[in-house]
Amino acid sequence: MLPIRSYASDRMPTAAVLSIGDELVLGQITERNGGWLSAELLKLGLMVNEHRTVADDRLAICSALREMASRGALVVVTGGLGPTDDDLSREALADALGVELEEDGRALQNLLDVYRRRGRPMPVMNRKQALRPSGTRCIDNPHGTAPGIAARLGQSEVFLLPGPPNEMRPMFHDVVAPAVLGITARAGGLQIATASVHSCGLPESAAAQLIRPLMERGTNPLVGTTASGAVVTARIRAMGVAATDGALERAVQEVERAWAPYAFGRDGLTLPAALGEVLRRENAMLAVAESCTGGGVGAFVTSVPGSSCWFAGGFITYSNELKQELCGVSPALLAKHGAVSEEVARALAEGAADKCKCRFGLSVTGVAGPEGGSAEKPVGLVWVGLCDRGTGEAPVVTKARSFQLLGDRDTVRERIARVSLQWVRLAALGNGDVPLLWERPTQNVRA
Amino acid sequence: MLPIRSYASDRMPTAAVLSIGDELVLGQITERNGGWLSAELLKLGLMVNEHRTVADDRLAICSALREMASRGALVVVTGGLGPTDDDLSREALADALGVELEEDGRALQNLLDVYRRRGRPMPVMNRKQALRPSGTRCIDNPHGTAPGIAARLGQSEVFLLPGPPNEMRPMFHDVVAPAVLGITARAGGLQIATASVHSCGLPESAAAQLIRPLMERGTNPLVGTTASGAVVTARIRAMGVAATDGALERAVQEVERAWAPYAFGRDGLTLPAALGEVLRRENAMLAVAESCTGGGVGAFVTSVPGSSCWFAGGFITYSNELKQELCGVSPALLAKHGAVSEEVARALAEGAADKCKCRFGLSVTGVAGPEGGSAEKPVGLVWVGLCDRGTGEAPVVTKARSFQLLGDRDTVRERIARVSLQWVRLAALGNGDVPLLWERPTQNVRA
């Protein structure tokens, strides 16, 4: 086993990511390239050990380039390649290299071609985009005007790429990825491999307890958990030999066994996509009746391409009138128990399944907040109903369970959407009665 | 006017934000504290000029602290204050200061109190959380076990805060915010003030053209635009005297005038909240019938607390059967024109308004992709229908317009949700016929 503290500094080449822009550093827009680049570099076997974001400031960019290049094998820079006065990445790289800018003939020709295709002359200011520091080379940009720049700064390979993701990402794959493979090859091959396993419905502490031996520092592959709302993910990192000898896959399977039946998928598989796989296999259709989520469950479900094979649609019964008129909930039931109740959740679920002619009807009705809570029905209380009209001769079974969620309005709505879809998935797998995260400690699942 | 290049380096104090964590730097979870802290610091009149994220590595944290403290008046650090071996922020700060760690009696007592309230003994490893570098002070954490640490490193004030936002944010407001006011006061008062104006339905280039004089470098207040999906935002920054003499408000109003009727709100106001203000004033209710968005419009609308006053609910008519059975779209119409058509969009909008008894019925039906496109109806084509049942004697008016959106499935769905809600807002304001971003260049708005 590799002791984990040693891998980064002793032996493995590392990378760094620098993002340029006033809007980013002022928090006006969210920096997203750093996370994407880190994940892509990790897939290629290279660990990022620093992200940095600096303003449109020539000196700051130059200092960052020098510091970052002195620490690792690769620096990827995004932004600051536009045509305006505050696009300064070219100039800063020239400063860091101690050279002058010069015009790249091919890059200029590409620029002129872009504008010829657009049917208008190139603005004078754009000519600046054909400049690169002497001794460096330009990188073609198939989706925009700004070429990238590839350079060597000390022991580090430096790539300047444009900021817009649709321009940056193809250029990364075309030019940076091959360079990364060169870096890892010189260091002796794949240095690191990763995988992840997702679960929903387990508290993070319980999930971690179930895979404790895999999480001890010094273990390789090493497993860590991260919780994002209702989803707990095991992130598995195999270093050195373990990255290529099958140890990663064994660790993945171990986590999946430990987290059954809550583990729903690996890597990029989302919860609704996992639900879709189960429902397709069972040849079952789902319909929804949403109150406090207002359509969020349906939107989440239909984020999956092809979801029309297993999702019919349903009702957004935000007002009580629509609960009655669309889903057939009786006024007496609403008056007696209130909209956020076991009885109404059951009636909504049955209404959704019946009126949409689906095997499963799922309902969500709760107090999302920040207003509307009471002592009896506090903010965060949500009742979820699930009607299973069964197959063949099976009887209709409708259940409801209640959850008490913490967090603001968006958090409550997002979390219950996830937990309720996991309930449908588990029910379709015949495991609908296992406990779920945030359930209230009452006699819950009643038939 | 202040020349913009001079403000940061010459006169104004600046801040930096450092985030600690392997998961962050590896891109496994998204770093969010940096953007939040930048925005909060900007509100307090202090500009952030660097974000940095480093791994759980004592040397890397120490180097980052020293570099960042040498450049600004404030460094805010989040993460690395937990009880485990890879929580190293305390140690790294001690290294940067060149002092030893010592136990803080009050912090230890607070820790013991937390565990007494939880009814279990404090784990031995947590005792580490009461350590702080000699000569620094601990900051109470009302929502967790990790106290923060306040220190002075060179000319800079340094604050270590825990990573979880629900713990970090209150501590920022309690302790860091007052320190920031001290820093700006010593520099001569408020240094910078910002505001924003949001629009929807204008292309970014057209939006920028309309406010061009305000965007010229060297102008103060200075306006920049950012586009996020269908929303173009003007970010207005007033520096020095302009931050306090009313110039900011005048610039805000100038942008609002230039962007009428597309400007829908300022600062934190979202598009659905702005729609809600208009519908409440008009005493009008909205219902939806969603196909390709699958509930996303309803979810977006109900993200606004109190939206039940102006939003009733509606239908997720994902399947063609439900378009017929729930919304009363005739099978002949569907067979003749297909689900993604002007005629079906109109029928869905009318069905939503009628069946939900609302003044406005909004429908969305399109090809979200990645599959399902054709030459005639490509991926990204969306028809939006809007039925206005009017007030009093006014006749029912139903219109439909089509859009051609670029981007992946999520992007198409998110963008059309925004544009369609802006259409409802404009219609409720009597401006429903102005052109909208991404509309197809056909004879569109037909009564």
Interface residues (C-beta under 8 A of the other chain):
Chain A: A8 S9 D22 E23 L24 V25 L26 G27 Q28 I29 T30 E31 R32 G34 G35 W36 L37 S38 A39 E40 L41 L42 M47 V48 N49 E50 H51 R52 T53 V54 A55 D57 L59 A60 A64 E67 D85 D86 S196 R217 G224 T226 S228 R235 V288 E290 C292 T293 G294 G295 G296 V297 G298 A299 F300 V301 T302 S303 P305 G306 S307 S308 F311 A312 G313 G314 F315 I316 T317 Y318 S319 E321 L322 E325 L326 K355 C356 K357 A368 G369 P370 E371 R409 D410 R413
Chain B: A8 S9 D22 E23 L24 V25 L26 G27 Q28 I29 T30 E31 R32 G34 G35 W36 L37 S38 A39 E40 L41 L42 M47 V48 N49 E50 H51 R52 T53 V54 A55 D57 L59 A60 A64 E67 D85 D86 S196 R217 G224 T226 S228 R235 V288 E290 C292 T293 G294 G295 G296 V297 G298 A299 V301 T302 S303 P305 G306 S307 S308 F311 A312 G313 G314 F315 I316 T317 Y318 S319 E321 L322 E325 L326 K355 C356 K357 A368 G369 P370 E371 R409 D410 R413
